[in-house]
Amino acid sequence: MTSSSRTPVTLASTSSARQAILRNAGVAFEAVRSGVDEDAAKAGLLAEGASPREVADALAELKAFKVSTKRAGLVIGSDQTLDLDGVLFDKVDTVEAARDQLLRLRGKVHKLHSAVVVARDGRPIWRVVETAKLSVRPFSDAWLDGYLARNAPDILSSVGCYFLEGEGVQLFDRIDGDYFTILGLPITGLLDFLRLHGALEA
């Protein structure tokens, strides 16, 4: 299969982390903004009683659907939610809010739900939701202040205020789950699907 004959792939996201995962895996794709009002969609889903896992799945589908009505080929939509005892956490905008959020997570186990939906011609044709469990260690206030000073504002782009591939790994004393799920794009099943549908060489 030549590159020109492969099924085109679009990532309905401009997330640098998700783009890096696909690019490093050898997937040729274009990245575009989904145009979805995520805050409004999330608020509506939560008002209907959706769980954090269901929110991730629904938002991933919405992104894939919206872009796939305008672009040929396969469109990948993805979303990730942080779930502490059934409560959905959102990204924060300030270092002070990040500190408060990390203090809420301290000494507890939370979940990251990472959803991927692939759509074609406005129809979802494949999906997966993977969940990782992360146990946050009982870090000291002094360590937290130093961590924030060294890593803000970059960590504000992460819902949990951490990057596992950086110093954020020091927040945890146990991690159960796939590395790519934690980064926001569980990829092994997705790669199988892309091979099956002609976007990657089998």
C-alpha positions in Angstrom: 0.0 0.0 0.0 1.4 3.4 -1.0 0.9 6.4 1.2 -1.2 8.0 -1.5 -3.7 5.1 -1.5 -4.2 5.0 2.2 -7.5 6.1 3.8 -7.0 9.7 5.0 -7.1 10.2 8.8 -8.1 13.4 10.6 -7.6 14.0 14.3 -10.5 16.2 15.6 -8.2 17.9 18.1 -5.3 20.2 18.2 -3.9 18.6 21.4 -0.1 18.5 21.1 0.0 15.3 23.3 -2.5 13.4 21.1 -0.7 14.6 17.9 2.6 13.4 19.3 1.2 10.0 20.1 -0.1 9.5 16.6 2.9 11.0 14.9 5.3 8.8 16.9 3.3 5.7 16.1 3.8 6.4 12.4 0.2 7.6 11.6 -0.2 10.1 8.8 -3.0 12.5 9.7 -4.2 16.1 9.7 -5.2 17.8 12.9 -8.2 20.2 13.0 -10.2 21.9 15.6 -13.5 20.1 16.3 -15.5 23.2 16.7 -17.4 21.6 19.6 -18.4 23.8 22.5 -17.1 21.4 25.1 -18.2 23.3 28.1 -21.8 23.6 26.9 -21.9 19.9 25.9 -20.4 18.8 29.2 -22.8 20.9 31.2 -25.7 19.4 29.3 -24.5 15.8 29.8 -23.9 16.4 33.5 -27.4 17.9 33.8 -28.8 14.7 32.4 -26.9 12.7 35.0 -24.1 11.4 32.8 -21.1 9.8 34.6 -17.6 11.1 34.0 -16.9 8.0 31.8 -20.1 8.6 29.8 -19.1 12.3 29.4 -15.7 11.3 27.9 -17.4 8.9 25.4 -20.1 11.3 24.4 -17.7 14.2 23.8 -15.3 12.0 21.8 -18.2 11.0 19.6 -19.4 14.6 19.2 -16.0 15.7 18.0 -15.6 12.9 15.6 -19.1 13.3 14.2 -18.9 17.0 13.7 -15.6 16.9 11.8 -16.5 13.8 9.8 -19.5 15.5 8.2 -17.0 17.9 6.5 -13.9 15.7 5.8 -13.4 12.4 3.9 -11.9 9.3 5.4 -11.6 8.4 9.1 -12.0 11.1 11.8 -10.7 10.4 15.3 -12.4 12.1 18.2 -11.1 11.8 21.7 -11.8 13.1 25.2 -10.5 12.5 28.7 -12.2 13.0 32.0 -10.9 12.9 35.6 -13.2 11.1 38.0 -12.8 11.3 41.8 -15.5 9.2 43.5 -17.9 9.8 40.6 -17.3 13.6 40.5 -15.9 15.1 37.3 -13.0 17.4 37.6 -12.4 20.1 35.0 -9.2 21.9 33.9 -8.3 24.9 36.0 -7.1 28.3 34.9 -4.8 29.5 37.7 -2.0 28.1 39.8 -4.1 28.7 42.9 -6.9 26.5 41.5 -4.3 23.9 40.5 -3.1 23.8 44.1 -6.6 23.4 45.5 -7.3 20.6 42.9 -4.1 18.7 43.8 -4.9 19.0 47.5 -8.3 17.4 46.8 -6.6 14.6 45.0 -3.9 14.1 47.7 -3.9 10.7 49.4 -6.8 9.4 47.2 -7.3 7.3 44.1 -8.8 8.9 41.0 -9.7 7.6 37.6 -8.8 8.9 34.1 -11.3 7.9 31.5 -9.9 8.2 27.9 -12.4 7.8 25.1 -11.7 7.4 21.4 -14.4 7.4 18.7 -13.7 7.0 15.0 -16.4 8.3 12.6 -16.8 8.2 8.8 -19.3 10.3 6.8 -21.0 11.5 10.0 -21.4 8.0 11.5 -19.4 6.6 14.4 -17.9 3.2 13.4 -15.5 2.4 16.2 -15.1 3.4 19.9 -13.3 2.5 23.0 -13.1 3.9 26.5 -10.1 2.9 28.7 -9.8 3.7 32.4 -6.6 4.1 34.4 -6.5 4.3 38.2 -4.0 6.6 39.8 -3.2 6.7 43.6 -1.9 10.1 44.7 0.7 9.9 47.4 0.4 12.1 50.6 2.9 14.7 49.5 3.8 17.6 51.7 2.6 21.2 51.2 6.2 22.3 50.7 6.7 19.7 47.9 3.5 20.8 46.2 4.5 24.5 46.3 7.8 23.6 44.7 6.2 21.4 42.1 3.8 24.2 41.1 6.6 26.8 40.9 8.6 24.5 38.6 5.8 23.3 36.4 3.2 26.0 36.1 1.6 27.3 33.9 2.2 24.3 31.6 0.4 21.9 33.8 -2.8 23.9 33.6 -3.4 22.3 30.2 -3.8 19.0 31.9 -7.1 18.1 33.7 -5.1 16.6 36.6 -2.5 19.3 36.6 0.2 16.8 35.9 2.2 15.3 33.0 3.1 11.7 33.7 6.0 12.0 31.3 7.5 14.8 33.5 7.8 15.6 37.2 4.1 14.9 37.6 4.9 11.2 38.0 6.2 12.1 41.5 2.6 12.7 42.5 1.8 9.0 42.6 2.6 6.0 44.6 0.7 3.6 42.4 -0.6 3.6 38.8 -2.8 1.0 37.3 -3.5 1.4 33.6 -2.2 1.9 30.1 0.4 4.7 29.7 -1.3 6.0 26.6 -4.7 6.0 28.3 -3.2 8.3 30.9 -1.8 10.6 28.2 -5.3 10.8 26.7 -5.2 8.6 23.6 -5.4 4.8 24.1 -3.8 3.8 20.9 -3.2 0.0 20.5 -6.8 -0.8 19.6 -7.0 2.3 17.4 -3.9 1.2 15.4 -5.5 -2.2 14.8 -8.7 -0.4 13.5 -6.7 1.9 11.3 -4.8 -1.0 9.7 -8.1 -2.8 9.1 -9.6 0.2 7.3 -6.6 0.9 5.1 -5.1 3.9 6.9 -2.0 2.0 7.9 -0.1 -0.8 6.3 -1.1 -4.2 7.8 
